Amino acid sequence: MTDLTIRQILDAMTRALDETARHFAKQKSKRAREHPQLRSELEDAADQNYDSGRAS
């Protein structure tokens, strides 16, 4: 029974983190549309993250 409870807690925490990540991604996207310089910086950061992930 304890394992099930721990699994439920971990699942709930994962869902909450996913929702938070989506929320912040929406905010960044909105700000990027409003500020072209920020958009460029976000695209550069995304490219760097992708490239570093491929290098691993």
Phi and psi in degrees as a GROMACS rama.xvg file:
@    title "Ramachandran Plot"
@    xaxis  label "Phi"
@    yaxis  label "Psi"
@TYPE xy
-63.4734  -42.101  THR-2
-60.814  -40.2294  ASP-3
-63.0174  -42.8112  LEU-4
-64.2289  -43.2566  THR-5
-62.7004  -42.9588  ILE-6
-61.0871  -42.3203  ARG-7
-63.6896  -40.7514  GLN-8
-64.2751  -45.5786  ILE-9
-62.9256  -40.0341  LEU-10
-63.6161  -43.032  ASP-11
-64.5901  -40.7952  ALA-12
-65.2105  -39.853  MET-13
-63.4555  -44.0325  THR-14
-61.6302  -42.7556  ARG-15
-63.6059  -41.0323  ALA-16
-65.6143  -39.678  LEU-17
-62.1354  -43.6353  ASP-18
-64.1431  -40.5997  GLU-19
-64.3776  -43.6914  THR-20
-61.6367  -42.2845  ALA-21
-62.5814  -41.56  ARG-22
-60.0602  -48.9689  HIS-23
-68.6965  -33.7187  PHE-24
-64.3124  -39.308  ALA-25
-62.9922  -43.9783  LYS-26
-62.5642  -43.9923  GLN-27
-62.6538  -42.1211  LYS-28
-62.5405  -43.0181  SER-29
-63.3522  -46.0163  LYS-30
-64.8905  -35.753  ARG-31
-64.9127  -37.0968  ALA-32
-67.4942  -34.6212  ARG-33
-79.5151  -25.4544  GLU-34
-131.514  99.0342  HIS-35
-56.6016  -35.7731  PRO-36
-63.11  -42.5672  GLN-37
-62.5831  -39.5678  LEU-38
-59.3009  -44.8061  ARG-39
-61.5617  -42.9678  SER-40
-64.3978  -40.3615  GLU-41
-66.0226  -40.1199  LEU-42
-64.9294  -40.9433  GLU-43
-62.4486  -42.7648  ASP-44
-64.3044  -40.4412  ALA-45
-64.1325  -40.9945  ALA-46
-62.509  -42.8992  ASP-47
-64.2465  -41.5374  GLN-48
-63.0541  -41.883  ASN-49
-64.2256  -46.3134  TYR-50
-63.5108  -40.8338  ASP-51
-68.8914  -31.8748  SER-52
-68.5508  -35.5594  GLY-53
-72.5325  -29.876  ARG-54
-74.0115  -21.6942  ALA-55
